[in-house]
Amino acid sequence: MSEDWRFENLKMWPYLRGVSWVRKPYSAYRPGWDHDHCAACNKTLAEPGIEGDDVAHEGYATTAEYEKGADYEWLCVECFHDFKGAMGWSEAAA
């Protein structure tokens, strides 16, 4: 059986191993930024007002301890739960 394609995507980002994430509503990283994508499945995370079949308005964001800072990387809720054990992720308090 082949490995989940989303996990194959995560293997390309070894710096995401052991990262702490916080579940929160999506907010733009900086002005002019209107969405991000799940690092595993590429689902769109966006603020309310941006709608679509593959858009989520809540997910898991990196915390301030991440090398590039809080809210720099995002995961959809499903991918966080599916791969937190394999990637050594922890959930930080909001």
Beta strands, then each sheet from edge to edge (+ up, - down):
strand 1: 20-25
strand 2: 35-37
strand 3: 44-46
strand 4: 55-56
strand 5: 58-62
strand 6: 74-75
strand 7: 90-91
sheet 1: 6+ 5- 1+ 7+
sheet 2: 2+ 3- 4-
end
